[in-house]
Amino acid sequence: MKEKRRWKVFTYNGKEIFAYTIFGEGADEEEATIALLAYENHCYPEAIHVHKEMR
C-alpha cells in the first residue's frame, strides 16, 4: 500500500484547480501559486482557497 503524503490543495468556486505535496515546498511557493492561479482563472487572489489534506 502506498504511503500517504500531505498535500496543499487549491480550490476556486468549490472545485479543485491545483495541488502539490508539501514536502520540499519553497518559502514563497504558496503565494506565487495563488497569484498564478488567480491570473489563469481571471479572479482575485482572495478567491483562491487553500487547504491541506492527506492523499
VENTAKA-V498787 format. One record per backbone hydrogen bond with DSSP energy under -0.5 kcal/mol. CO is the residue of the C=O (numbers start at 1). NH is the residue of the N-H. If there is no record, write none. Layout:
# VENTAKA-V498787
co=<CO | CO>
nh=<NH | NH>
This chain:
# VENTAKA-V498787
co=<5 | 6 | 7 | 7 | 8 | 9 | 10 | 10 | 11 | 12 | 15 | 18 | 20 | 22 | 26 | 28 | 29 | 30 | 31 | 32 | 33 | 34 | 35 | 36 | 37 | 38 | 39 | 44 | 45 | 47 | 47 | 49 | 51 | 53>
nh=<55 | 22 | 9 | 53 | 20 | 51 | 17 | 18 | 49 | 15 | 12 | 10 | 8 | 25 | 29 | 32 | 33 | 34 | 35 | 36 | 37 | 38 | 39 | 40 | 41 | 43 | 42 | 47 | 48 | 13 | 49 | 11 | 9 | 7>
